[in-house]
């Protein structure tokens, strides 16, 4: 009995889906409103451009398609340059030369010598105070009493 209910239910679902798709099919073929003052112009533009774009309208390339041997040569060139680049990277000394503490101190001295904007030197408390004052300035004034 349950199989019969499932079969009927699935057929019913398919019928409902098919009818819904049929109802939506009319929206894929829109028509121009005949009462519109520009209906004739719109329909003329639609009819004139109904077949656009065509492959003949696309620009042709002057270069022929690369041959498989040309592609293979480019791939081999990339492999050679990749190997050369990997060799150069392998020759780089990625560790700090000398004392790391001296390097850090030299870096701190360079940073200290650079001028810093005043806004960057503000503490979080100063920023919060500035925001509080800005909110106070942005608050609406109290209403004026209209009674005298």
C-alpha positions as CSV (number, residue, x, y, z in Angstrom):
1,X,0.0,0.0,0.0
2,X,2.8,2.4,0.8
3,X,4.5,1.8,-2.5
4,X,1.3,2.8,-4.3
5,X,1.1,6.1,-2.3
6,X,4.8,6.9,-3.2
7,X,4.1,6.2,-6.8
8,X,1.1,8.4,-6.9
9,X,2.9,11.1,-5.0
10,X,5.9,11.1,-7.3
11,X,3.6,11.2,-10.4
12,X,1.7,14.1,-8.8
13,X,5.0,16.0,-8.0
14,X,6.1,15.5,-11.7
15,X,2.8,16.8,-13.0
16,X,3.0,19.8,-10.7
17,X,6.6,20.6,-11.7
18,X,5.8,20.1,-15.4
19,X,2.8,22.5,-15.2
20,X,4.9,25.1,-13.3
21,X,7.7,24.9,-16.0
22,X,5.1,25.3,-18.7
23,X,3.7,28.4,-17.0
24,X,7.1,29.9,-16.8
25,X,7.9,29.2,-20.5
26,X,5.8,32.2,-21.6
27,X,8.2,34.6,-19.8
28,X,11.0,33.5,-22.1
29,X,9.2,35.0,-25.1
30,X,8.3,38.5,-24.0
31,X,6.1,40.7,-26.1
32,X,6.1,44.5,-26.4
33,X,3.2,46.3,-24.9
34,X,1.2,47.5,-28.0
35,X,-0.3,50.5,-26.1
36,X,3.1,52.0,-25.4
37,X,4.1,55.1,-27.4
38,X,7.5,53.6,-28.2
39,X,6.3,50.1,-28.9
40,X,7.0,50.3,-32.6
41,X,10.6,51.5,-32.1
42,X,11.2,48.8,-29.4
43,X,9.9,46.1,-31.6
44,X,12.0,47.3,-34.6
45,X,15.1,47.2,-32.5
46,X,14.4,43.8,-31.2
47,X,13.7,42.4,-34.7
48,X,16.8,44.1,-36.1
49,X,19.1,42.5,-33.4
50,X,17.4,39.2,-33.0
51,X,20.3,37.2,-34.5
52,X,23.1,39.2,-32.9
53,X,25.8,38.3,-32.1
54,X,27.0,36.2,-35.0
55,X,30.4,34.6,-35.3
56,X,31.0,36.7,-38.4
57,X,30.8,39.9,-36.3
58,X,33.6,38.9,-34.0
59,X,37.1,40.1,-35.0
60,X,39.4,37.7,-36.6
61,X,42.8,37.1,-35.2
62,X,45.8,37.6,-37.4
63,X,47.9,35.0,-35.6
64,X,47.5,31.3,-36.4
65,X,46.8,28.8,-33.7
66,X,50.0,27.6,-32.1
67,X,51.2,24.1,-33.2
68,X,51.8,21.4,-30.6
69,X,55.5,21.6,-31.2
70,X,55.5,25.4,-30.4
71,X,53.5,24.7,-27.2
72,X,56.0,22.0,-26.2
73,X,58.9,24.4,-26.9
74,X,57.3,27.0,-24.6
75,X,56.7,24.5,-21.9
76,X,60.3,23.3,-22.1
77,X,61.5,27.0,-21.9
78,X,59.4,27.5,-18.8
79,X,60.9,24.4,-17.2
80,X,64.4,25.6,-17.9
81,X,63.7,29.0,-16.5
82,X,62.0,27.4,-13.5
83,X,65.2,25.3,-12.8
84,X,67.4,28.4,-13.2
85,X,65.2,30.4,-10.7
86,X,65.2,27.4,-8.3
87,X,69.0,27.4,-8.5
88,X,69.2,31.2,-7.7
89,X,66.8,30.8,-4.8
90,X,68.9,27.9,-3.4
91,X,72.1,30.1,-3.4
92,X,70.4,32.8,-1.2
93,X,71.5,32.7,2.4
94,X,68.2,33.0,4.2
95,X,69.7,33.4,7.7
96,X,70.8,36.6,9.3
97,X,74.5,37.3,9.0
98,X,76.2,37.9,12.3
99,X,74.5,38.8,15.6
100,X,70.7,38.9,15.5
101,X,70.6,41.2,18.6
102,X,72.8,43.7,16.8
103,X,70.5,43.5,13.7
104,X,67.4,44.1,15.9
105,X,69.1,47.1,17.6
106,X,70.0,48.6,14.2
107,X,66.5,48.1,13.0
108,X,65.1,49.7,16.2
109,X,67.4,52.7,15.6
110,X,66.1,53.1,12.0
111,X,62.5,53.0,13.2
112,X,63.2,55.5,16.0
113,X,64.8,57.9,13.4
114,X,61.7,57.9,11.3
115,X,59.2,60.7,12.1
116,X,55.9,59.4,13.3
117,X,52.5,61.1,12.7
118,X,51.0,62.6,15.9
119,X,47.8,60.6,15.4
120,X,49.9,57.4,15.6
121,X,51.4,58.4,19.0
122,X,47.9,58.6,20.6
123,X,47.1,56.1,23.3
124,X,43.9,54.1,23.4
125,X,42.6,56.3,26.3
126,X,43.2,59.5,24.2
127,X,41.4,58.0,21.3
128,X,38.4,57.0,23.5
129,X,38.3,60.5,25.0
130,X,38.3,62.0,21.5
131,X,35.5,59.7,20.4
132,X,33.5,60.6,23.6
133,X,33.9,64.4,22.9
134,X,32.9,63.9,19.2
135,X,29.7,62.0,20.3
136,X,28.9,64.8,22.7
137,X,29.3,67.4,19.9
138,X,27.0,65.3,17.7
139,X,24.2,65.0,20.2
140,X,21.1,67.0,19.4
141,X,20.5,70.0,21.6
142,X,17.6,69.8,24.1
143,X,14.2,70.8,22.7
144,X,13.0,74.4,23.0
145,X,10.0,74.8,25.2
146,X,7.2,76.4,23.1
147,X,5.1,77.4,26.1
148,X,5.5,80.8,27.7
